[in-house]
Amino acid sequence: MKNGIKALLASLALMLPTTSPATADEDSALRTWTNEDGRQMDAALIELRGDVATFRRNDGRTYEYPVNRLSDEDRRYISENPPSGEESEASNAPGSPEGPESRRDRSPSEVAEALEGTLVTSTGARRTSRLRDYESIENADYYAFYYSASWCGPCRQFTPVLVRKYNELKRNHDNFELIFVSSDRNRNDMAEYMSDYSMPWPAIDYNRRGRVEPAAQNRPRAIPTLIVLDRDGNVVAPSGGSRAPARQVLNEFESLLNDS
């Protein structure tokens, strides 16, 4: 069971990667957890500290997540089946292996700072609302900007492909986020496009598209276009910084995530 975090569970408060694989006991403790937005992940509950639960995925990585953001069923489960905490204490012991850099300690992302307060999400009713939780943005290693519009035929063909691939990648990688940059004719068209295609990612508010760096400085001449940036705003896909077909960039981005 290697499913990871889906869309908004990518907004986990902290990510503490380890290099140790899950044991047989941990694998047997895996269950599917659901947050208040209906997003799911498969993981083992290994520790509970106050209102924060620590989970371990099958790949050995651990995550902290607020209990009050889990579903009612999951909160009841935790109340009736509290973890012993032994696994978590072992994983956090001095000298335990860690990944390249703890997200807790690193400097803020320049891209995340530029995006703060500018994003909206689809409500599913052809409307958008302000994004309130920016943790998935702040903790991301990569930011994929998707330039698209509902009036664009190639965009309408590519968007379902991107939605499927996004959800697939989120199951195994929670260190990225995708941001929609609309070229629609008006705000309502953008909201309808996001709703009709069930876009699981946030978008830059329609009236702020031209004022948000680095989205504005990388705006392409043609759509659909996909451009991937690192935390410092450097273009990492397409390689070399040159423009490339969106499908090619998506494949390149998937390889980048698998190698990271």
Phi, psi and omega in degrees: 000098187248015180293140181251223186268132173265159183002271188283342172291353170291349177272030176304141185300316181217152175236122181240085186290146174232169180251358182275135179286160179289146178275173179298321180296320180294319181299322180289340181270358180296138173214166179270125179252145182232135178266180186294344178264002179089001178282149187232157171211154175256122183196167176256134175280120185244344180199151177226119178237104183064238181260014182242125178259145176250128181244151174235126176282170180293339179277002177095350181283146180246151183221144173255139182211137181296130181297324184291354176259003175273167179293162178302319180297318181290324177295322176295319179300315180296320179296323182273340183227064181296141180286157178285331181088353183296318181298317183293318179300321180293320183288337181259008181292153179304137178086357177291145185294144177227166179285188185302320184201129178288133179294341179292329190258341189282163183289157181299150178282132177296324179293316180299320179296322179291329183273344186303128178080005185248355191260151176229162176230159179283137177272354181085002181235036182059034176222164177236159176222158181299136173287126183260332184252113183257012184295323178293330177286314183294326186268358184288149172267333183225148179232115179261117179263123182252111179265119189199172178201153183290333181281352184268115181302310178300329177294316180296332177283322185277328185303314177300324177297317181292322178299313180298316182292322177302310181297323178295314181293324181294336178291338183238349181221124177245018184256029177213162170216149178251139181234126180276130175242107189279143170245023179292165185284336179201172183299320182294320178298320178297314181296321179294319178299313180298319181289313184296330181258009176051048179295120182274358184256164177281170178226154172287133179310138188305319184278000181241008186301320183276356184247004182255114171271144009265007182299319183291319184289341179256010183299129184274170176274338182228155177230155002284147177222140177237126179230131183249130179243155172270187185296335181267002179089010178278139178286122179248345174206130005291149182299142182084353177079000180276157180289147180209160177304145184302321180296322178294318179294321178299317178296320179294320179294319178299318177296322178298316180293319181294332180271348185276000000 
